[in-house]
């Protein structure tokens, strides 16, 4: 029984050692960039600006709606507060 426990502990120690040594290594460095470079042309800039504007406009509208809802919530809270007093 002692021999079985000894073998098991040696095996587990070896596995733990391999895991620690394997996890300590860094990933290999790649020399190629992950995304291709975008050419700096007026057409590319105008396309990029159009994409930004298409995202920005709905966000601005949602901020306005959020402000309106916040004002309505404050007004409702004031009405409830006045009614309870």
Order of alpha helices (4+ residues) and beta strands (2+ residues): alpha-alpha
